[in-house]
Amino acid sequence: MSEAARYTSTRGGAAHVTFSEAVLTGLAPDGGLYAPTVWPRLEPEAFKDASLTGTAQTFLQPFLAGDVLAPALADIVREAYDFPVPVQALDKDGRLGVLELFHGPTAAFKDFGARFLAATMARIQRPDQRPLRILVATSGDTGGAVACALHGRPGIEVWVLFPKGLVSPTQERQLTCWGGNVRAFAVRGSFDDCQRLVKQAFADPQMAREVRLSSANSINLGRLLPQAVYYALSSMAVWRAYREPASYVIPSGNLGNAVACLWARRVGLPIDRIVLAHNSNRVVPEFLASGHWRPRPSIATLASAMDVGDPSNMERLRALYPEISTLRGVVSADTVDDDAIRARIRTGFERFGQIWCPHTAVAAEVYERLPEVQRKSGRWLLVATAHPAKFPEIVEPLIGRPVQVPSALEELRHRPVHSTDIGASLDALRAAGKVAA
Ligand SMILES: *Cc1c(COP(=O)(O)O)cnc(C)c1O
């Protein structure tokens, strides 16, 4: 791989940039999202080291080829991928398992992207002395993961925007307990409002004069790409065991996790079907069924981190598969309402002894609804996106017992919290931002 890796906008109207330029900018100047101009090729044979860090190194290397950060990749990988990614088998013949992505410091899969992004940003030399302000809109878990990963990093400020009253109490604590270089804004609106505010801030010349802005949402390449690593890791484990590709059911909202899986598949990892599991926010399942893209306001559900009515990574999904017929050949999608989420949490515990968070339960329910031939012929992994202890008020009454809290979450319980309430407008954000925290 001697060719330098370059990235360009999904809208085609931006210059080709390097990996670190794409990470520092977040969103492409034409409003599109960065994606590779040329796809590297990574056959299973390339993955000689089966460890998490070894897999990360093999997978990410061609994506950073020629970049100023390439020599630091081994260090970045060691720093970011420092927690386990176990698969829990749900049957004896290896046809169904749960890929647990919640063993990081904030107990959701967002830790992968956030920790990689933080390790990357801390090493990027910035062309000027303006502070770097990372804006992050969160439907629950992103903000906590990003705040945790960037807390205390010199020269970097984090502004977390979350929909007031629409995240779980544990999630809210994870967003608001940091202080220092992390500020939390409780926006009177929905996650979509928070996401819109971040996009507006990027387009605001005044803010751009004061600070260098970047984004830590999955629109940022440095958040999305590292998530492909656990698909490389788990699909290679299936491949080594059975010489068959893995299929995934992915709890989906903004489609970052789904696009990461599609990118892993695109470069040659042994991945077969990708099934998107949505809650009652059903724009994506409807699009796959009808071919019409009709984004709309999000509605609140039990799987709140997936309450997205206008998923930003749809743009990357469609750039990858401009023809819907090709997309349908790889990807399918289904939608699950709150009653079915509750019922699946109960049966997951009764049948498997598994305690699933509401998001993971959406995936488990969608899997159960797949045609039997698909279930019986594939090697399926249900993607578990968060630890159930983040949602005790939902999960505990359903399984009739307390959920054990991981020690990292337990520690946060003792920190003081602080956030600033704002209306859902850029003016309100600007004004609140000026006031010292
Ligand atoms: C963010 C999140 C999702 C949705 O992931 P996307 O990449 O936005 O599709 C699902 N589950 C949990 C627990 C999350 O935090």
The ligand as an SDF file (V2000), in Angstrom:
LIG
                    3D

 15 15  0  0  0  0  0  0  0  0999 V2000
  -25.5210    5.4140   19.2900 C   0  0  0  0  0  0  0  0  0  0  0  0
  -26.1890    4.1610   19.6950 C   0  0  0  0  0  0  0  0  0  0  0  0
  -26.8660    3.3650   18.7610 C   0  0  0  0  0  0  0  0  0  0  0  0
  -27.0460    3.7840   17.3300 C   0  0  0  0  0  0  0  0  0  0  0  0
  -25.8350    3.7430   16.6070 O   0  0  0  0  0  0  0  0  0  0  0  0
  -25.6900    4.5460   15.2350 P   0  0  0  0  0  0  0  0  0  0  0  0
  -24.2640    4.3990   14.8750 O   0  0  0  0  0  0  0  0  0  0  0  0
  -26.0820    5.9570   15.5130 O   0  0  0  0  0  0  0  0  0  0  0  0
  -26.6210    3.9180   14.2650 O   0  0  0  0  0  0  0  0  0  0  0  0
  -27.3860    2.1550   19.1880 C   0  0  0  0  0  0  0  0  0  0  0  0
  -27.2750    1.7660   20.4780 N   0  0  0  0  0  0  0  0  0  0  0  0
  -26.6450    2.5180   21.4040 C   0  0  0  0  0  0  0  0  0  0  0  0
  -26.5880    2.0290   22.8000 C   0  0  0  0  0  0  0  0  0  0  0  0
  -26.0740    3.7340   21.0470 C   0  0  0  0  0  0  0  0  0  0  0  0
  -25.4500    4.4670   21.9760 O   0  0  0  0  0  0  0  0  0  0  0  0
  1  2  1  0
  2  3  1  0
  2 14  2  0
  3  4  1  0
  3 10  2  0
  4  5  1  0
  5  6  1  0
  6  7  2  0
  6  8  1  0
  6  9  1  0
 10 11  1  0
 11 12  2  0
 12 13  1  0
 12 14  1  0
 14 15  1  0
M  END
$$$$
